[in-house]
Amino acid sequence: MIIGLFDAALNYLWDETIKNLRRKVAIFDIDYFYDTAIKDTKKRTKFKDEQDLVKLDDWELVAGCEETGIITQLGYKHL
């Protein structure tokens, strides 16, 4: 039972972290973020505005945040 609660807590923390990063990206220059984070030009055309952030995989969001300076390299390593 306790292991399940710990696992749920980690999932909750991860989800909140991703939501927070999406909010930070939305405040940031979204086009610059997409241009930097999404290397595939075909895939890039599918991303236009803030609502499209949910289509981005978590790892791409975190890596893009590190590349654009939204999070530090140390924060990236911790995530």
mmCIF file of the N, C-alpha and C atoms, coordinates in Angstrom:
data_MODEL
# 
_entry.id   MODEL 
# 
loop_
_atom_site.group_PDB 
_atom_site.id 
_atom_site.type_symbol 
_atom_site.label_atom_id 
_atom_site.label_alt_id 
_atom_site.label_comp_id 
_atom_site.label_asym_id 
_atom_site.label_entity_id 
_atom_site.label_seq_id 
_atom_site.pdbx_PDB_ins_code 
_atom_site.Cartn_x 
_atom_site.Cartn_y 
_atom_site.Cartn_z 
_atom_site.occupancy 
_atom_site.B_iso_or_equiv 
_atom_site.pdbx_formal_charge 
_atom_site.auth_seq_id 
_atom_site.auth_comp_id 
_atom_site.auth_asym_id 
_atom_site.auth_atom_id 
_atom_site.pdbx_PDB_model_num 
ATOM 1   N N  . MET A 1 1  ? 0.816  -1.200 0.000   1.00 0.00 ? 1  MET A N  1 
ATOM 2   C CA . MET A 1 1  ? 0.000  0.000  0.000   1.00 0.00 ? 1  MET A CA 1 
ATOM 3   C C  . MET A 1 1  ? 0.861  1.265  0.000   1.00 0.00 ? 1  MET A C  1 
ATOM 4   N N  . ILE A 1 2  ? 1.897  1.293  0.840   1.00 0.00 ? 2  ILE A N  1 
ATOM 5   C CA . ILE A 1 2  ? 2.740  2.478  0.943   1.00 0.00 ? 2  ILE A CA 1 
ATOM 6   C C  . ILE A 1 2  ? 3.505  2.702  -0.351  1.00 0.00 ? 2  ILE A C  1 
ATOM 7   N N  . ILE A 1 3  ? 3.948  1.637  -0.988  1.00 0.00 ? 3  ILE A N  1 
ATOM 8   C CA . ILE A 1 3  ? 4.676  1.779  -2.252  1.00 0.00 ? 3  ILE A CA 1 
ATOM 9   C C  . ILE A 1 3  ? 3.775  2.407  -3.308  1.00 0.00 ? 3  ILE A C  1 
ATOM 10  N N  . GLY A 1 4  ? 2.533  2.023  -3.338  1.00 0.00 ? 4  GLY A N  1 
ATOM 11  C CA . GLY A 1 4  ? 1.580  2.605  -4.277  1.00 0.00 ? 4  GLY A CA 1 
ATOM 12  C C  . GLY A 1 4  ? 1.374  4.098  -4.044  1.00 0.00 ? 4  GLY A C  1 
ATOM 13  N N  . LEU A 1 5  ? 1.333  4.502  -2.789  1.00 0.00 ? 5  LEU A N  1 
ATOM 14  C CA . LEU A 1 5  ? 1.174  5.915  -2.465  1.00 0.00 ? 5  LEU A CA 1 
ATOM 15  C C  . LEU A 1 5  ? 2.418  6.710  -2.859  1.00 0.00 ? 5  LEU A C  1 
ATOM 16  N N  . PHE A 1 6  ? 3.596  6.134  -2.639  1.00 0.00 ? 6  PHE A N  1 
ATOM 17  C CA . PHE A 1 6  ? 4.836  6.792  -3.023  1.00 0.00 ? 6  PHE A CA 1 
ATOM 18  C C  . PHE A 1 6  ? 4.905  6.950  -4.536  1.00 0.00 ? 6  PHE A C  1 
ATOM 19  N N  . ASP A 1 7  ? 4.540  5.906  -5.257  1.00 0.00 ? 7  ASP A N  1 
ATOM 20  C CA . ASP A 1 7  ? 4.523  5.950  -6.721  1.00 0.00 ? 7  ASP A CA 1 
ATOM 21  C C  . ASP A 1 7  ? 3.543  7.009  -7.217  1.00 0.00 ? 7  ASP A C  1 
ATOM 22  N N  . ALA A 1 8  ? 2.377  7.073  -6.605  1.00 0.00 ? 8  ALA A N  1 
ATOM 23  C CA . ALA A 1 8  ? 1.380  8.074  -6.984  1.00 0.00 ? 8  ALA A CA 1 
ATOM 24  C C  . ALA A 1 8  ? 1.888  9.487  -6.707  1.00 0.00 ? 8  ALA A C  1 
ATOM 25  N N  . ALA A 1 9  ? 2.587  9.653  -5.592  1.00 0.00 ? 9  ALA A N  1 
ATOM 26  C CA . ALA A 1 9  ? 3.134  10.970 -5.256  1.00 0.00 ? 9  ALA A CA 1 
ATOM 27  C C  . ALA A 1 9  ? 4.178  11.396 -6.281  1.00 0.00 ? 9  ALA A C  1 
ATOM 28  N N  . LEU A 1 10 ? 5.033  10.477 -6.707  1.00 0.00 ? 10 LEU A N  1 
ATOM 29  C CA . LEU A 1 10 ? 6.033  10.792 -7.735  1.00 0.00 ? 10 LEU A CA 1 
ATOM 30  C C  . LEU A 1 10 ? 5.370  11.161 -9.052  1.00 0.00 ? 10 LEU A C  1 
ATOM 31  N N  . ASN A 1 11 ? 4.338  10.438 -9.416  1.00 0.00 ? 11 ASN A N  1 
ATOM 32  C CA . ASN A 1 11 ? 3.607  10.760 -10.643 1.00 0.00 ? 11 ASN A CA 1 
ATOM 33  C C  . ASN A 1 11 ? 2.963  12.138 -10.553 1.00 0.00 ? 11 ASN A C  1 
ATOM 34  N N  . TYR A 1 12 ? 2.400  12.452 -9.413  1.00 0.00 ? 12 TYR A N  1 
ATOM 35  C CA . TYR A 1 12 ? 1.787  13.768 -9.207  1.00 0.00 ? 12 TYR A CA 1 
ATOM 36  C C  . TYR A 1 12 ? 2.832  14.873 -9.337  1.00 0.00 ? 12 TYR A C  1 
ATOM 37  N N  . LEU A 1 13 ? 3.983  14.683 -8.696  1.00 0.00 ? 13 LEU A N  1 
ATOM 38  C CA . LEU A 1 13 ? 5.056  15.680 -8.776  1.00 0.00 ? 13 LEU A CA 1 
ATOM 39  C C  . LEU A 1 13 ? 5.547  15.866 -10.208 1.00 0.00 ? 13 LEU A C  1 
ATOM 40  N N  . TRP A 1 14 ? 5.678  14.767 -10.944 1.00 0.00 ? 14 TRP A N  1 
ATOM 41  C CA . TRP A 1 14 ? 6.119  14.853 -12.342 1.00 0.00 ? 14 TRP A CA 1 
ATOM 42  C C  . TRP A 1 14 ? 5.097  15.626 -13.169 1.00 0.00 ? 14 TRP A C  1 
ATOM 43  N N  . ASP A 1 15 ? 3.830  15.287 -12.995 1.00 0.00 ? 15 ASP A N  1 
ATOM 44  C CA . ASP A 1 15 ? 2.773  15.975 -13.749 1.00 0.00 ? 15 ASP A CA 1 
ATOM 45  C C  . ASP A 1 15 ? 2.763  17.471 -13.456 1.00 0.00 ? 15 ASP A C  1 
ATOM 46  N N  . GLU A 1 16 ? 2.933  17.837 -12.202 1.00 0.00 ? 16 GLU A N  1 
ATOM 47  C CA . GLU A 1 16 ? 2.965  19.254 -11.833 1.00 0.00 ? 16 GLU A CA 1 
ATOM 48  C C  . GLU A 1 16 ? 4.199  19.952 -12.395 1.00 0.00 ? 16 GLU A C  1 
ATOM 49  N N  . THR A 1 17 ? 5.311  19.255 -12.438 1.00 0.00 ? 17 THR A N  1 
ATOM 50  C CA . THR A 1 17 ? 6.533  19.814 -13.024 1.00 0.00 ? 17 THR A CA 1 
ATOM 51  C C  . THR A 1 17 ? 6.335  20.095 -14.503 1.00 0.00 ? 17 THR A C  1 
ATOM 52  N N  . ILE A 1 18 ? 5.747  19.152 -15.216 1.00 0.00 ? 18 ILE A N  1 
ATOM 53  C CA . ILE A 1 18 ? 5.504  19.317 -16.648 1.00 0.00 ? 18 ILE A CA 1 
ATOM 54  C C  . ILE A 1 18 ? 4.512  20.461 -16.890 1.00 0.00 ? 18 ILE A C  1 
ATOM 55  N N  . LYS A 1 19 ? 3.455  20.551 -16.083 1.00 0.00 ? 19 LYS A N  1 
ATOM 56  C CA . LYS A 1 19 ? 2.499  21.657 -16.219 1.00 0.00 ? 19 LYS A CA 1 
ATOM 57  C C  . LYS A 1 19 ? 3.191  23.001 -16.013 1.00 0.00 ? 19 LYS A C  1 
ATOM 58  N N  . ASN A 1 20 ? 4.058  23.053 -15.005 1.00 0.00 ? 20 ASN A N  1 
ATOM 59  C CA . ASN A 1 20 ? 4.782  24.284 -14.710 1.00 0.00 ? 20 ASN A CA 1 
ATOM 60  C C  . ASN A 1 20 ? 5.715  24.659 -15.858 1.00 0.00 ? 20 ASN A C  1 
ATOM 61  N N  . LEU A 1 21 ? 6.397  23.684 -16.425 1.00 0.00 ? 21 LEU A N  1 
ATOM 62  C CA . LEU A 1 21 ? 7.281  23.969 -17.563 1.00 0.00 ? 21 LEU A CA 1 
ATOM 63  C C  . LEU A 1 21 ? 6.478  24.466 -18.765 1.00 0.00 ? 21 LEU A C  1 
ATOM 64  N N  . ARG A 1 22 ? 5.321  23.882 -18.995 1.00 0.00 ? 22 ARG A N  1 
ATOM 65  C CA . ARG A 1 22 ? 4.472  24.350 -20.107 1.00 0.00 ? 22 ARG A CA 1 
ATOM 66  C C  . ARG A 1 22 ? 4.059  25.807 -19.899 1.00 0.00 ? 22 ARG A C  1 
ATOM 67  N N  . ARG A 1 23 ? 3.717  26.166 -18.654 1.00 0.00 ? 23 ARG A N  1 
ATOM 68  C CA . ARG A 1 23 ? 3.367  27.553 -18.366 1.00 0.00 ? 23 ARG A CA 1 
ATOM 69  C C  . ARG A 1 23 ? 4.548  28.491 -18.617 1.00 0.00 ? 23 ARG A C  1 
ATOM 70  N N  . LYS A 1 24 ? 5.728  28.072 -18.228 1.00 0.00 ? 24 LYS A N  1 
ATOM 71  C CA . LYS A 1 24 ? 6.918  28.891 -18.443 1.00 0.00 ? 24 LYS A CA 1 
ATOM 72  C C  . LYS A 1 24 ? 7.212  29.057 -19.930 1.00 0.00 ? 24 LYS A C  1 
ATOM 73  N N  . VAL A 1 25 ? 7.045  27.991 -20.686 1.00 0.00 ? 25 VAL A N  1 
ATOM 74  C CA . VAL A 1 25 ? 7.266  28.068 -22.138 1.00 0.00 ? 25 VAL A CA 1 
ATOM 75  C C  . VAL A 1 25 ? 6.247  29.010 -22.767 1.00 0.00 ? 25 VAL A C  1 
ATOM 76  N N  . ALA A 1 26 ? 5.002  28.961 -22.309 1.00 0.00 ? 26 ALA A N  1 
ATOM 77  C CA . ALA A 1 26 ? 3.952  29.827 -22.860 1.00 0.00 ? 26 ALA A CA 1 
ATOM 78  C C  . ALA A 1 26 ? 4.266  31.296 -22.627 1.00 0.00 ? 26 ALA A C  1 
ATOM 79  N N  . ILE A 1 27 ? 4.884  31.604 -21.491 1.00 0.00 ? 27 ILE A N  1 
ATOM 80  C CA . ILE A 1 27 ? 5.271  32.979 -21.195 1.00 0.00 ? 27 ILE A CA 1 
ATOM 81  C C  . ILE A 1 27 ? 6.485  33.386 -22.024 1.00 0.00 ? 27 ILE A C  1 
ATOM 82  N N  . PHE A 1 28 ? 7.343  32.412 -22.270 1.00 0.00 ? 28 PHE A N  1 
ATOM 83  C CA . PHE A 1 28 ? 8.557  32.601 -23.055 1.00 0.00 ? 28 PHE A CA 1 
ATOM 84  C C  . PHE A 1 28 ? 8.167  32.812 -24.527 1.00 0.00 ? 28 PHE A C  1 
ATOM 85  N N  . ASP A 1 29 ? 9.112  32.996 -25.386 1.00 0.00 ? 29 ASP A N  1 
ATOM 86  C CA . ASP A 1 29 ? 8.863  33.132 -26.829 1.00 0.00 ? 29 ASP A CA 1 
ATOM 87  C C  . ASP A 1 29 ? 8.565  31.748 -27.405 1.00 0.00 ? 29 ASP A C  1 
ATOM 88  N N  . ILE A 1 30 ? 7.291  31.451 -27.637 1.00 0.00 ? 30 ILE A N  1 
ATOM 89  C CA . ILE A 1 30 ? 6.859  30.105 -28.023 1.00 0.00 ? 30 ILE A CA 1 
ATOM 90  C C  . ILE A 1 30 ? 7.439  29.664 -29.369 1.00 0.00 ? 30 ILE A C  1 
ATOM 91  N N  . ASP A 1 31 ? 7.514  30.572 -30.334 1.00 0.00 ? 31 ASP A N  1 
ATOM 92  C CA . ASP A 1 31 ? 8.077  30.215 -31.637 1.00 0.00 ? 31 ASP A CA 1 
ATOM 93  C C  . ASP A 1 31 ? 9.553  29.864 -31.523 1.00 0.00 ? 31 ASP A C  1 
ATOM 94  N N  . TYR A 1 32 ? 10.291 30.655 -30.755 1.00 0.00 ? 32 TYR A N  1 
ATOM 95  C CA . TYR A 1 32 ? 11.709 30.353 -30.542 1.00 0.00 ? 32 TYR A CA 1 
ATOM 96  C C  . TYR A 1 32 ? 11.865 29.002 -29.851 1.00 0.00 ? 32 TYR A C  1 
ATOM 97  N N  . PHE A 1 33 ? 11.008 28.741 -28.857 1.00 0.00 ? 33 PHE A N  1 
ATOM 98  C CA . PHE A 1 33 ? 11.072 27.460 -28.155 1.00 0.00 ? 33 PHE A CA 1 
ATOM 99  C C  . PHE A 1 33 ? 10.837 26.308 -29.123 1.00 0.00 ? 33 PHE A C  1 
ATOM 100 N N  . TYR A 1 34 ? 9.783  26.388 -29.925 1.00 0.00 ? 34 TYR A N  1 
ATOM 101 C CA . TYR A 1 34 ? 9.497  25.319 -30.884 1.00 0.00 ? 34 TYR A CA 1 
ATOM 102 C C  . TYR A 1 34 ? 10.636 25.153 -31.887 1.00 0.00 ? 34 TYR A C  1 
ATOM 103 N N  . ASP A 1 35 ? 11.162 26.260 -32.397 1.00 0.00 ? 35 ASP A N  1 
ATOM 104 C CA . ASP A 1 35 ? 12.260 26.187 -33.361 1.00 0.00 ? 35 ASP A CA 1 
ATOM 105 C C  . ASP A 1 35 ? 13.492 25.521 -32.761 1.00 0.00 ? 35 ASP A C  1 
ATOM 106 N N  . THR A 1 36 ? 13.728 25.758 -31.490 1.00 0.00 ? 36 THR A N  1 
ATOM 107 C CA . THR A 1 36 ? 14.892 25.187 -30.820 1.00 0.00 ? 36 THR A CA 1 
ATOM 108 C C  . THR A 1 36 ? 14.656 23.747 -30.390 1.00 0.00 ? 36 THR A C  1 
ATOM 109 N N  . ALA A 1 37 ? 13.499 23.457 -29.855 1.00 0.00 ? 37 ALA A N  1 
ATOM 110 C CA . ALA A 1 37 ? 13.226 22.142 -29.263 1.00 0.00 ? 37 ALA A CA 1 
ATOM 111 C C  . ALA A 1 37 ? 12.899 21.064 -30.286 1.00 0.00 ? 37 ALA A C  1 
ATOM 112 N N  . ILE A 1 38 ? 12.273 21.437 -31.380 1.00 0.00 ? 38 ILE A N  1 
ATOM 113 C CA . ILE A 1 38 ? 11.823 20.444 -32.361 1.00 0.00 ? 38 ILE A CA 1 
ATOM 114 C C  . ILE A 1 38 ? 12.750 20.493 -33.565 1.00 0.00 ? 38 ILE A C  1 
ATOM 115 N N  . LYS A 1 39 ? 13.557 19.463 -33.693 1.00 0.00 ? 39 LYS A N  1 
ATOM 116 C CA . LYS A 1 39 ? 14.559 19.416 -34.758 1.00 0.00 ? 39 LYS A CA 1 
ATOM 117 C C  . LYS A 1 39 ? 13.972 18.977 -36.102 1.00 0.00 ? 39 LYS A C  1 
ATOM 118 N N  . ASP A 1 40 ? 12.950 18.144 -36.071 1.00 0.00 ? 40 ASP A N  1 
ATOM 119 C CA . ASP A 1 40 ? 12.317 17.631 -37.295 1.00 0.00 ? 40 ASP A CA 1 
ATOM 120 C C  . ASP A 1 40 ? 11.414 18.710 -37.900 1.00 0.00 ? 40 ASP A C  1 
ATOM 121 N N  . THR A 1 41 ? 11.738 19.174 -39.105 1.00 0.00 ? 41 THR A N  1 
ATOM 122 C CA . THR A 1 41 ? 10.989 20.279 -39.714 1.00 0.00 ? 41 THR A CA 1 
ATOM 123 C C  . THR A 1 41 ? 9.547  19.898 -40.042 1.00 0.00 ? 41 THR A C  1 
ATOM 124 N N  . LYS A 1 42 ? 9.310  18.648 -40.399 1.00 0.00 ? 42 LYS A N  1 
ATOM 125 C CA . LYS A 1 42 ? 7.919  18.222 -40.658 1.00 0.00 ? 42 LYS A CA 1 
ATOM 126 C C  . LYS A 1 42 ? 7.100  18.272 -39.376 1.00 0.00 ? 42 LYS A C  1 
ATOM 127 N N  . LYS A 1 43 ? 7.687  17.800 -38.299 1.00 0.00 ? 43 LYS A N  1 
ATOM 128 C CA . LYS A 1 43 ? 6.986  17.810 -37.014 1.00 0.00 ? 43 LYS A CA 1 
ATOM 129 C C  . LYS A 1 43 ? 6.788  19.250 -36.530 1.00 0.00 ? 43 LYS A C  1 
ATOM 130 N N  . ARG A 1 44 ? 7.756  20.100 -36.801 1.00 0.00 ? 44 ARG A N  1 
ATOM 131 C CA . ARG A 1 44 ? 7.696  21.501 -36.342 1.00 0.00 ? 44 ARG A CA 1 
ATOM 132 C C  . ARG A 1 44 ? 6.487  22.233 -36.899 1.00 0.00 ? 44 ARG A C  1 
ATOM 133 N N  . THR A 1 45 ? 6.076  21.908 -38.120 1.00 0.00 ? 45 THR A N  1 
ATOM 134 C CA . THR A 1 45 ? 4.940  22.592 -38.747 1.00 0.00 ? 45 THR A CA 1 
ATOM 135 C C  . THR A 1 45 ? 3.626  22.332 -38.005 1.00 0.00 ? 45 THR A C  1 
ATOM 136 N N  . LYS A 1 46 ? 3.582  21.298 -37.182 1.00 0.00 ? 46 LYS A N  1 
ATOM 137 C CA . LYS A 1 46 ? 2.360  20.971 -36.441 1.00 0.00 ? 46 LYS A CA 1 
ATOM 138 C C  . LYS A 1 46 ? 2.236  21.747 -35.133 1.00 0.00 ? 46 LYS A C  1 
ATOM 139 N N  . PHE A 1 47 ? 3.262  22.517 -34.787 1.00 0.00 ? 47 PHE A N  1 
ATOM 140 C CA . PHE A 1 47 ? 3.281  23.255 -33.531 1.00 0.00 ? 47 PHE A CA 1 
ATOM 141 C C  . PHE A 1 47 ? 3.221  24.746 -33.813 1.00 0.00 ? 47 PHE A C  1 
ATOM 142 N N  . LYS A 1 48 ? 2.141  25.380 -33.379 1.00 0.00 ? 48 LYS A N  1 
ATOM 143 C CA . LYS A 1 48 ? 1.928  26.792 -33.682 1.00 0.00 ? 48 LYS A CA 1 
ATOM 144 C C  . LYS A 1 48 ? 1.790  27.669 -32.433 1.00 0.00 ? 48 LYS A C  1 
ATOM 145 N N  . ASP A 1 49 ? 1.042  27.186 -31.434 1.00 0.00 ? 49 ASP A N  1 
ATOM 146 C CA . ASP A 1 49 ? 0.751  28.040 -30.285 1.00 0.00 ? 49 ASP A CA 1 
ATOM 147 C C  . ASP A 1 49 ? 0.808  27.249 -28.981 1.00 0.00 ? 49 ASP A C  1 
ATOM 148 N N  . GLU A 1 50 ? 0.360  27.899 -27.927 1.00 0.00 ? 50 GLU A N  1 
ATOM 149 C CA . GLU A 1 50 ? 0.427  27.332 -26.575 1.00 0.00 ? 50 GLU A CA 1 
ATOM 150 C C  . GLU A 1 50 ? -0.347 26.013 -26.436 1.00 0.00 ? 50 GLU A C  1 
ATOM 151 N N  . GLN A 1 51 ? -1.465 25.880 -27.111 1.00 0.00 ? 51 GLN A N  1 
ATOM 152 C CA . GLN A 1 51 ? -2.276 24.670 -27.013 1.00 0.00 ? 51 GLN A CA 1 
ATOM 153 C C  . GLN A 1 51 ? -1.551 23.438 -27.553 1.00 0.00 ? 51 GLN A C  1 
ATOM 154 N N  . ASP A 1 52 ? -0.598 23.643 -28.438 1.00 0.00 ? 52 ASP A N  1 
ATOM 155 C CA . ASP A 1 52 ? 0.134  22.525 -29.026 1.00 0.00 ? 52 ASP A CA 1 
ATOM 156 C C  . ASP A 1 52 ? 1.204  21.955 -28.099 1.00 0.00 ? 52 ASP A C  1 
ATOM 157 N N  . LEU A 1 53 ? 1.472  22.608 -26.991 1.00 0.00 ? 53 LEU A N  1 
ATOM 158 C CA . LEU A 1 53 ? 2.487  22.107 -26.053 1.00 0.00 ? 53 LEU A CA 1 
ATOM 159 C C  . LEU A 1 53 ? 2.150  20.721 -25.525 1.00 0.00 ? 53 LEU A C  1 
ATOM 160 N N  . VAL A 1 54 ? 0.867  20.395 -25.419 1.00 0.00 ? 54 VAL A N  1 
ATOM 161 C CA . VAL A 1 54 ? 0.488  19.067 -24.906 1.00 0.00 ? 54 VAL A CA 1 
ATOM 162 C C  . VAL A 1 54 ? 0.866  17.957 -25.881 1.00 0.00 ? 54 VAL A C  1 
ATOM 163 N N  . LYS A 1 55 ? 1.064  18.293 -27.152 1.00 0.00 ? 55 LYS A N  1 
ATOM 164 C CA . LYS A 1 55 ? 1.475  17.301 -28.147 1.00 0.00 ? 55 LYS A CA 1 
ATOM 165 C C  . LYS A 1 55 ? 2.954  16.940 -28.026 1.00 0.00 ? 55 LYS A C  1 
ATOM 166 N N  . LEU A 1 56 ? 3.711  17.764 -27.333 1.00 0.00 ? 56 LEU A N  1 
ATOM 167 C CA . LEU A 1 56 ? 5.142  17.563 -27.189 1.00 0.00 ? 56 LEU A CA 1 
ATOM 168 C C  . LEU A 1 56 ? 5.404  16.529 -26.101 1.00 0.00 ? 56 LEU A C  1 
ATOM 169 N N  . ASP A 1 57 ? 6.255  15.541 -26.412 1.00 0.00 ? 57 ASP A N  1 
ATOM 170 C CA . ASP A 1 57 ? 6.617  14.548 -25.399 1.00 0.00 ? 57 ASP A CA 1 
ATOM 171 C C  . ASP A 1 57 ? 7.307  15.231 -24.227 1.00 0.00 ? 57 ASP A C  1 
ATOM 172 N N  . ASP A 1 58 ? 7.172  14.643 -23.043 1.00 0.00 ? 58 ASP A N  1 
ATOM 173 C CA . ASP A 1 58 ? 7.769  15.231 -21.848 1.00 0.00 ? 58 ASP A CA 1 
ATOM 174 C C  . ASP A 1 58 ? 9.276  15.430 -22.017 1.00 0.00 ? 58 ASP A C  1 
ATOM 175 N N  . TRP A 1 59 ? 9.946  14.431 -22.572 1.00 0.00 ? 59 TRP A N  1 
ATOM 176 C CA . TRP A 1 59 ? 11.405 14.540 -22.713 1.00 0.00 ? 59 TRP A CA 1 
ATOM 177 C C  . TRP A 1 59 ? 11.784 15.661 -23.670 1.00 0.00 ? 59 TRP A C  1 
ATOM 178 N N  . GLU A 1 60 ? 10.971 15.894 -24.708 1.00 0.00 ? 60 GLU A N  1 
ATOM 179 C CA . GLU A 1 60 ? 11.249 16.984 -25.640 1.00 0.00 ? 60 GLU A CA 1 
ATOM 180 C C  . GLU A 1 60 ? 11.028 18.336 -24.962 1.00 0.00 ? 60 GLU A C  1 
ATOM 181 N N  . LEU A 1 61 ? 10.004 18.415 -24.129 1.00 0.00 ? 61 LEU A N  1 
ATOM 182 C CA . LEU A 1 61 ? 9.722  19.640 -23.392 1.00 0.00 ? 61 LEU A CA 1 
ATOM 183 C C  . LEU A 1 61 ? 10.874 19.972 -22.446 1.00 0.00 ? 61 LEU A C  1 
ATOM 184 N N  . VAL A 1 62 ? 11.325 18.987 -21.684 1.00 0.00 ? 62 VAL A N  1 
ATOM 185 C CA . VAL A 1 62 ? 12.407 19.202 -20.728 1.00 0.00 ? 62 VAL A CA 1 
ATOM 186 C C  . VAL A 1 62 ? 13.702 19.565 -21.465 1.00 0.00 ? 62 VAL A C  1 
ATOM 187 N N  . ALA A 1 63 ? 14.031 18.839 -22.524 1.00 0.00 ? 63 ALA A N  1 
ATOM 188 C CA . ALA A 1 63 ? 15.249 19.127 -23.291 1.00 0.00 ? 63 ALA A CA 1 
ATOM 189 C C  . ALA A 1 63 ? 15.175 20.512 -23.931 1.00 0.00 ? 63 ALA A C  1 
ATOM 190 N N  . GLY A 1 64 ? 14.011 20.875 -24.451 1.00 0.00 ? 64 GLY A N  1 
ATOM 191 C CA . GLY A 1 64 ? 13.829 22.190 -25.053 1.00 0.00 ? 64 GLY A CA 1 
ATOM 192 C C  . GLY A 1 64 ? 13.959 23.303 -24.028 1.00 0.00 ? 64 GLY A C  1 
ATOM 193 N N  . CYS A 1 65 ? 13.458 23.051 -22.829 1.00 0.00 ? 65 CYS A N  1 
ATOM 194 C CA . CYS A 1 65 ? 13.585 24.049 -21.757 1.00 0.00 ? 65 CYS A CA 1 
ATOM 195 C C  . CYS A 1 65 ? 15.047 24.249 -21.375 1.00 0.00 ? 65 CYS A C  1 
ATOM 196 N N  . GLU A 1 66 ? 15.814 23.186 -21.400 1.00 0.00 ? 66 GLU A N  1 
ATOM 197 C CA . GLU A 1 66 ? 17.241 23.309 -21.090 1.00 0.00 ? 66 GLU A CA 1 
ATOM 198 C C  . GLU A 1 66 ? 17.969 24.040 -22.216 1.00 0.00 ? 66 GLU A C  1 
ATOM 199 N N  . GLU A 1 67 ? 17.646 23.706 -23.458 1.00 0.00 ? 67 GLU A N  1 
ATOM 200 C CA . GLU A 1 67 ? 18.306 24.337 -24.604 1.00 0.00 ? 67 GLU A CA 1 
ATOM 201 C C  . GLU A 1 67 ? 18.022 25.832 -24.693 1.00 0.00 ? 67 GLU A C  1 
ATOM 202 N N  . THR A 1 68 ? 16.819 26.228 -24.323 1.00 0.00 ? 68 THR A N  1 
ATOM 203 C CA . THR A 1 68 ? 16.445 27.641 -24.418 1.00 0.00 ? 68 THR A CA 1 
ATOM 204 C C  . THR A 1 68 ? 16.763 28.431 -23.154 1.00 0.00 ? 68 THR A C  1 
ATOM 205 N N  . GLY A 1 69 ? 17.231 27.748 -22.117 1.00 0.00 ? 69 GLY A N  1 
ATOM 206 C CA . GLY A 1 69 ? 17.607 28.440 -20.890 1.00 0.00 ? 69 GLY A CA 1 
ATOM 207 C C  . GLY A 1 69 ? 16.478 28.632 -19.900 1.00 0.00 ? 69 GLY A C  1 
ATOM 208 N N  . ILE A 1 70 ? 15.358 28.001 -20.131 1.00 0.00 ? 70 ILE A N  1 
ATOM 209 C CA . ILE A 1 70 ? 14.242 28.102 -19.177 1.00 0.00 ? 70 ILE A CA 1 
ATOM 210 C C  . ILE A 1 70 ? 14.603 27.374 -17.883 1.00 0.00 ? 70 ILE A C  1 
ATOM 211 N N  . ILE A 1 71 ? 15.306 26.253 -18.013 1.00 0.00 ? 71 ILE A N  1 
ATOM 212 C CA . ILE A 1 71 ? 15.846 25.564 -16.845 1.00 0.00 ? 71 ILE A CA 1 
ATOM 213 C C  . ILE A 1 71 ? 17.360 25.454 -17.024 1.00 0.00 ? 71 ILE A C  1 
ATOM 214 N N  . THR A 1 72 ? 18.051 25.299 -15.924 1.00 0.00 ? 72 THR A N  1 
ATOM 215 C CA . THR A 1 72 ? 19.502 25.175 -15.974 1.00 0.00 ? 72 THR A CA 1 
ATOM 216 C C  . THR A 1 72 ? 19.910 23.764 -16.375 1.00 0.00 ? 72 THR A C  1 
ATOM 217 N N  . GLN A 1 73 ? 21.186 23.607 -16.672 1.00 0.00 ? 73 GLN A N  1 
ATOM 218 C CA . GLN A 1 73 ? 21.693 22.279 -17.000 1.00 0.00 ? 73 GLN A CA 1 
ATOM 219 C C  . GLN A 1 73 ? 21.581 21.351 -15.790 1.00 0.00 ? 73 GLN A C  1 
ATOM 220 N N  . LEU A 1 74 ? 21.789 21.891 -14.600 1.00 0.00 ? 74 LEU A N  1 
ATOM 221 C CA . LEU A 1 74 ? 21.649 21.100 -13.383 1.00 0.00 ? 74 LEU A CA 1 
ATOM 222 C C  . LEU A 1 74 ? 20.193 20.664 -13.186 1.00 0.00 ? 74 LEU A C  1 
ATOM 223 N N  . GLY A 1 75 ? 19.248 21.594 -13.407 1.00 0.00 ? 75 GLY A N  1 
ATOM 224 C CA . GLY A 1 75 ? 17.837 21.240 -13.322 1.00 0.00 ? 75 GLY A CA 1 
ATOM 225 C C  . GLY A 1 75 ? 17.463 20.178 -14.344 1.00 0.00 ? 75 GLY A C  1 
ATOM 226 N N  . TYR A 1 76 ? 18.030 20.284 -15.532 1.00 0.00 ? 76 TYR A N  1 
ATOM 227 C CA . TYR A 1 76 ? 17.793 19.283 -16.576 1.00 0.00 ? 76 TYR A CA 1 
ATOM 228 C C  . TYR A 1 76 ? 18.286 17.905 -16.128 1.00 0.00 ? 76 TYR A C  1 
ATOM 229 N N  . LYS A 1 77 ? 19.474 17.869 -15.538 1.00 0.00 ? 77 LYS A N  1 
ATOM 230 C CA . LYS A 1 77 ? 20.022 16.587 -15.086 1.00 0.00 ? 77 LYS A CA 1 
ATOM 231 C C  . LYS A 1 77 ? 19.169 15.981 -13.971 1.00 0.00 ? 77 LYS A C  1 
ATOM 232 N N  . HIS A 1 78 ? 18.625 16.838 -13.114 1.00 0.00 ? 78 HIS A N  1 
ATOM 233 C CA . HIS A 1 78 ? 17.781 16.328 -12.033 1.00 0.00 ? 78 HIS A CA 1 
ATOM 234 C C  . HIS A 1 78 ? 16.464 15.765 -12.583 1.00 0.00 ? 78 HIS A C  1 
ATOM 235 N N  . LEU A 1 79 ? 15.955 16.359 -13.630 1.00 0.00 ? 79 LEU A N  1 
ATOM 236 C CA . LEU A 1 79 ? 14.704 15.860 -14.204 1.00 0.00 ? 79 LEU A CA 1 
ATOM 237 C C  . LEU A 1 79 ? 14.968 14.628 -15.049 1.00 0.00 ? 79 LEU A C  1 
# 
